[in-house]
Amino acid sequence: MSTNDYYDILGISKTTNEKDIKKAYRKLALKYHPDRNKSKDAEDKFKEISTAYAVLSNPEKRKIYDQYGHAGIDGQFNQEDIFRSTDFADILRGVGGMGSGGFGSIFDSVFGSSTSRDPSRGQDLRYDIELTLEQAFKGEKMNITIPRHVKCQYCIGSGAEKGTSPINCSNCNGRGQVQVTRSAGFARFVSVQNCSTCQGRGQIIKKPCKKCNSLGIMEKKQTIELNIPSGVDEGSRIRLRGSGDVTSGTGQPGDLYVVTHMKSHDSFLRDNENLIYETDVDYPIAVLGGDIFIPTLDKNAKLKIPSGTQNNTIFKLKGKGFPRINGFGTGNLLVKINVKIPKKINSKERKLIEELSSEFGSDISKRKFF
């Protein structure tokens, strides 16, 4: 998969809207389509721009890419996921001169048939989980219980009554899918659809299982082990392959997507990979300087306060923030200083401050501030 910036590949900016992204892709796809462009690198270029479009045209994938780059996409999606639900044929509909195979045929030859979703694949599931800042910082292993479709334990997923077996569908010859060809201009588009006779199962059930009503699946609560990686943020997705719904027949199970949400913290605010912490500093330290200790999510860190530090000054402790997801570095801890001014002082303190004021050329001995 290309490691070039997807925005640069399409020649657009990060603020480009969906309509203009589509225009940019269409222009480049026509230029580098292997049926039109016979140069050696046309096929690789075509694949590169198609991958960029598949990511940036999908709001969810685009958000992940903007935040984490290629690492975020590669860590959560395989090639099939990236191209799922992207209608490339619709973008180039009505454009001739692309060869008798049409866009669909060349797309399959470039990317392979895995870009078309298996119609018998089980449904993906979503599970939302709330985490503390400490859990997200360190990562954690936990068990979650979810309701999901599993194979019927009575018919072992066949959907047929015990002692009987399904028969192959004659319309699709047991494949569960049929090819549908449609034309647009000089282009021919070939798609694969579920067989309407057997509803994509490839088999006909004459005596259905009474426990699952011939579905071959039933709902059951299952406990699944979940590994929370360090660095997850609000809205991060953790993908558990094959932990979604099971489908009838031989189709692959769907995936489980765990979406993380962050609880508020008493001491820290989080801004992506950075942490923000506010602390009070006595005014003598702000004036004279000194060392203070700042809590972090790991261990205390020493912060040097220079003399003359002003109220609301922000210091940066490098590498003391949040780990970036997938292990790509660590953010910073931003410490905001609140200079603490006492509301009441005794006579000795007042005298010292008056003497200090006199040194600065400002006589406040007769004024009352406290």
Buried (B, 14 or more C-beta within 10 A) or exposed (E): EBEEEBBEBBEBEEEBEEEEBBBBBBEBBBEBBBBBBEEEEBBBBBBBBBBBBBBBBBEEBBEBBEBBBBBBBBBBBBBBBBBBEBEBBEBBBEBEEBBEBBBBBBBBEBBEEEBBEBBBBBEBBEBEBEBEBEBBBBBBEEEBEBEBBBBBEBBEBBBBBEEBEBEEBEBBEBBBBBEEEEEBEEBBBBEBEBBEBBBBBBBBBEBBBEBBEBBBBBEBEEEBEBEBBBBBBEEBBBBBEEBBBBBBBEBBBBBBBBBBBBEEBEEBBBEEBBBBBBBEBBBEBBBEEBEBEBEBBEEEBEBEBEEEBEEEBEBEBEEBBBBBBBEEEBBBBBBBBEBBEEEEBEEEEBEEBBEEBEEEEEEBEEEEEE
